[in-house]
Amino acid sequence: MVEQNLRNAIRDIPDFPKPGIIFKDITPILKDPQLCEDIVDAFVDRIKHLKLDVIAGIESRGFLFGLMVANKLKIPFVPIRKQGKLPAKTVAESYKLEYGQATIEVHEDAFPQGSNVLIHDDLLATGGTVVAAAKLIEKLGGHVAGFSFLISLDFLKGEGRLHRFSENVYSLVRYN
C-alpha cells in the first residue's frame, strides 16, 4: 500500500538537473502527513530487527525521514553533511562524481565506537555518496548495520556497491 501511494506522490521532472535525467521529486510526499507517517512506519517495520544504536542521514533529503525514523525508534540521529557545514571537529571522506569530486563529513564524536548504524538517504542511484558515508561510519569505529532509501534506481546498480558493508538494504520504491 505504501509503495503505491509513494509511486503516486513522486513527481518526475524531466531534464533536471541536466538534459537526459528524469529527476524523482519527493517534495509532493511532504504535503501528505499521513503518507509521511506511513513511510516512517514502513521503515520501522523493515529495520526493527537490526538492533540499531544510531541512524545517520545524508544531507539533505536523508534528514527528512531519517530523523523521524530515529525518533520513532527512540535512538539518536546523526547528520552526514557536505564538507564545511558541521561546526565541531569532523572526519571526512571524499568520493568521485561524474565530473570531479565531493567530500562529506560527520562529527568525530557522532556515536560511540562499536555502534550499529543505519545509513539513510532519500534515493539510491549509483551509490557513491552512500559508500562514502559507510566509510565514514567505519572510520569512527561503527558497524554499518544497513541502509534505507525511499527510492532505489535499480537500473544504476548502486545496491551492489553496498553489500560489502551490509546485506541489509531497504527501499520502499524501486524503479527498474
Beta strands, then each sheet from edge to edge (+ up, - down):
strand 1: 11-14
strand 2: 22-25
strand 3: 54-58
strand 4: 77-82
strand 5: 90-97
strand 6: 100-107
strand 7: 116-124
strand 8: 143-153
strand 9: 169-175
sheet 1: 1+ 2-
sheet 2: 5+ 6- 4+ 3+ 7+ 8+ 9+
end
